[in-house]
Amino acid sequence: MNVPRRADALRNHERVVAAARELFAERGLDVTVPEVAARAGVGRATVYRSYPSKDELVLAVAQEGFDSLRARTLAALAADDADRALRDYLPDLLGHLARDRGLATVFFEGRLLPAAELVDLIARLFDAAKAAGSVRPDAGALDVRVVLCGVARQLILLDERDPAVWRRYAGLILAAFRP
């Protein structure tokens, strides 16, 4: 039987998620559960009650970002002009990742299922552009994964936070995949 949460428990849960979202976006995944608890103004046990592991907390926070990115990717896949869709999509994606360090880290690591699914959808977008003749014919899903996630990883390691720089690399990625 699913028992509804008490009002104070629900508020605490929302505060934990909000604090984790802020900290992960600001600093990436090196944030600790005690830091999340402190930012939320709750004890560690409150966090662990809802999220027994840090990965579960990361996934809960990243899920919203992945849902948004997935919707954007599916919209690009549904576009009539695959080349235009890819040229619009990739700078938008990297600009979004520049603003959310935690989501970018989960994305390039690909260890959580939504990240892997998103990269697969992006590879399908590249395939659609390849079928339209605007992506080199020898490019495959592994190439997309290596280049795209490699760029994200390096920009994170360099602590680059300027979305314009991330979007510039989107242009370089697109150029590398041109026939």
Secondary structure, DSSP 8 states (H G I E B T S, - for coil): ------HHHHHHHHHHHHHHHHHHHHHGGG--HHHHHHHHTS-HHHHHHH-SSHHHHHHHHHHHHHHHHHHHHHHHHH-S-HHHHHHHHHHHHHHHHHH-HHHHHHHHH--SHHHHHHHHHHHHHHHHHHHTTSS-TT--HHHHHHHHHHHHHHHHHTT---HHHHHHHHHHHHHHH--
